[in-house]
Amino acid sequence: MVAEGPDAGPRERRLHPVTPLRRAWAPIALVAGWAVHDPGGAYQRLSDLATSTLLIAVAIVVPLASIYGILSWWVTHFAITDTELRIRTGLLFRRTAHIRLDRLQAVDVTQPLLARFAGVAKLKLDVVGTNSKDELSYLGEKEARALRAELLARAAGFSPQSAHDIGEAPVHRLLRVAPRTLALSVLLSGATGGTLLAGTVVPALLWLASHSVWSVLVTAVPIIGAAGARSVGRFVNEYDWTVGESPDGLRLDHGLLDRTHETVPPGRVQTVRVVEPLLWRRFGWVRVELHVAGSSNTLLVPVAPRDEAVAVVSRVLPGVNVPQEFSPSPRRAAWCVPLWWRGYGLAVTDAVFVARTGLLRRRTSLVPHAKVQSVRLVQGPWEGSKRLAGIRVDTGANKTVTVRLRDETEAQDLLLAQADRSRTGRRTAAPDRWMSTEPPPVGTG
């Protein structure tokens, strides 16, 4: 892997040799972008050129693009030291990224469709304090997985020598979403169903009003097309969704065309949200979403029976159960939010602060006490007149969980009690570690 010695620094490595093919498209993409931005002007310019001129231009552009791709690949290097990953890039302007290993949040392996055929993969790095991911693209598939394992081992504090020997951590499968279940859940989701309903009702009303076929087509085709594209895109991205547990966190593998292998960083999860759309309740299905500090991974389970999803939640938040019973808002809350006030609920356990909202699309948000950054009491003039108030809990992922329409006295007591629980939770919380010395439970998954 990396040759390190006392006198010589770490050996720099290059990306996979197919990388120039990807980077060679950059100049061509500029021309294509100009053509899309100004198609009329582009067509006019091309029409004015003779065939021989076009052939000469192609004969020049293609070799230049190839040379650009090869040079970009040649000047890109990466190396691992005892404390950081260095990525050096740039053909004209040099850029060196110093990624501290102890700041790594997640290391994901992704394989776009063409990359899968070529046997290569991208390595994406989530780092604390950054909004964008650094990446190494492309690496050989085996090299990407080996490098991922090494980075995780070093982030966990293992020595460089032992990090090479640890290899890929074993995975115990917790849950897999069947394609049939995923397809049915997509069709029954509120966004898809609402768009399809609009695509049926609105054109019908237009036909009754105008009897114009063109008006119906112009309205129906974009609406139905948008619904189809959204549904197909979600199905393709969430296809074969598998959740596995390993010593370095939960592994998420999914994708029909582009395969993605993500990691949920242990101890970094700030909020877990269980979503129950109205049409899913007949099947007992839920969706589990995440807020992870400094990470773009926001989905844990796209659809699953409630019991199975709750079991996965207990692995993300050890010792936490999703409450079934909630304290409702006072009946006078109906003066502030008619009917919908019934969807608000509150539950507080020894481990988490739990807020429930929604009637048609029920959302239950769980915030570990140790992850609460601040607590605020909010009260509008109308709520104040009804002696009601709300509590807002802010987390480290720059997200807020709000409990609305609580009794004013209850909200004041809850504010003080939650502040105490948060201080105690942070004081007693276990340190965030990438790897555990204990193996995951053995199962048949």
Secondary structure, DSSP 8 states (H G I E B T S, - for coil): -----SSS----B---TTHHHHHTHHHHHHHHHHHHHSHHHHHHHHHHS-HHHHHHHHHHHHHHHHHHHHHHHHT-EEEE-SSEEEEEE-SSS-EEEEEEGGGEEEEEEEE-HHHHHHTEEEEEEEETT-SS-EEEEEEEHHHHHHHHHHHHHHHTT--HHHHHHH-S---EEEEE--HHHHHHHHHTSHHHHHHHHHHHHHHHHHHHHH--HHHHHHHHHHHHHHHHHHHHHHHHHHTT-EEEEETTEEEEEE-SSSEEEEEE-TT-EEEEEEEEEGGGTTTTEEEEEEEETT----EEEEEEEHHHHHHHHHHHSTT----S--EE--GGGGGTSTTGGGG-EEEE-SSEEEEEE-SSEEEEEEEEGGGEEEEEEE--HHHHHTTEEEEEEEETTS-EEEEEEEEHHHHHHHHHHHHHHHHHHHHH-----S--SS-------
